[in-house]
């Protein structure tokens, strides 16, 4: 009887340790994704703010060409950042599919695709909303899978 109790205790301890390790890894990765999305969101907000600025009509052509090329560079940079976030997500997707609900992971992937599509057509207002939804889903996954009394019962 004593051996069985010791074996059960060891198994429980190993399960708790394995869960803690995966939780720390998951939290670090999701925080990284959320941080990358926040950076993209800030760039998009600055791009939206630039669209709302009324430029002085008296500026010469060279000055307006600089602004246009700067916006093009910023849009391309935003699209590259989104592709990098999506690439980072896809690299870890199969790992997280082992212990996170597939439905939750697919929600994040759907949001990332929506963000990429809206950014491709320059609809940054909609992208900001989609980024916020994506960050909310990621935070929800973190909280849902954490080892808390509330989640156990």
N, C-alpha and C positions, 0 to 999 in steps of 0.2 A: 504494500500500500504506500509505503514511504517513497519508493522509486517512482510510482505513478504520479504522485504529487510533485516531486521534484521535476519530472519530465514535463508535466503540464505547466509548471511555473517557468521553466526554461523556454518552452514554446511560446507562452504568452509574452515573455520578455523579448524574445526574438521578433515576434510580430510587432510589438510596440516600437522596437528599435528600427525595424524595416520601414514601418509607417512614418516614423520621425524623419528618417533619411530621405524618403521619397517626398515627404511634405516640404522639407527644406529645399530640395532640388526644384520641386514644382513651384514653390513660392518665389525662389530666385529667378527662375525662367519667366514666370508670369509677370513679375515686377519689371524684368528687363523688357519684355514685350510692351507692357503698359507705358514704360518710360519712352521707348522708341515711338509709340503712338502719340504720346504727349508732345514730343518734339515735332512730329509731322503736323500735329494739330496746331501748334504755335506757328509753324511756317505757313499753314493754310490760312490761319487767321490774319497773319500779316499780309498775305496775298489778297484776301478779301478786303482788308483795310485799304490796301493800295488801289484797289478798283474803285473804292468809294471816294478817293481823293480827287478833287477837281484841279487839274493842272492849268496853269496860266497859259492862255492861248497865244500870248506874245512870245513864248519861248521859241527859239529857232529850231530847225529840224534836227540838228545834231543832238540836241538835248533830249528830244522825244524819242529818237532812235535808241539812245542809251537806256531809257526807261523801258522801252519795248524789249530790248535784248535782255535787260535785267529780269523782267517778268518771265521771259521765256526760259532763262536759266533757272529761275526759282521754281517754275512749274516742272521743268525736267528734274531738278533736284528733289522735289516733292515726290514725283513718280518713282525715282530711283530709291528713295527712302521707303516708300510703300512696298516696292519689290523686295527690298532687303528684309523688311519685317515679315513679308509673306514667305520668303525663302527660309528665314530663321524658324518660322512656325512649322513649315512643312518638314524641315529636317528633324524636328522633335515630335511630330505628330504621332508616328508609330510607337514611340516610347511611351507617350502619355496615354495612348489608346489601351495600354495594358491595364491601367488602373484608374482612369478617369472615364466617366460615362461618354460614350460616343456621341450622343445627342448634344451634350454640352460642347464638345470639341467641334462638332459640325456647325454649331451656332457661331462660334468664333470664326471658323473658316468662311462661313457665309458672309459675315460682317466684313472680313478682310477683302473678299471678292467684291463686295458692294463698294467699299472704300476705293479699291483700285479702279473700278469701272467709273465711278463718279469723278475721280481725279483725272482719268483719261479724257473726259469731256470738259474738264475745267469747272465742274460744279462743286466748288470747295465748301459752300454753305452746307450742302447735303453731306459732304464728307465729314465735316466736323460733328454733325449729329451721329453719323455712323461710327465714328471713332469713339464717341462717348458711350454708345451702346456696347461696342466691343470691349471697352475697358470695364464697363459694368458687368458684362458676362464673365470676363476673366476674374474679376473680384469675387463674383458669385461662386465660381468654381473653387477658388481658394478657400472661401469660407465654408462651402459645403463639404469639402473633403478634409477639412482640418479635424484634428482629434479633440473634440469638445464634448462635454456632457450633453449639450443640446443635440448634437448630431448622433449621439449614440442611442438616445431614446427617442 
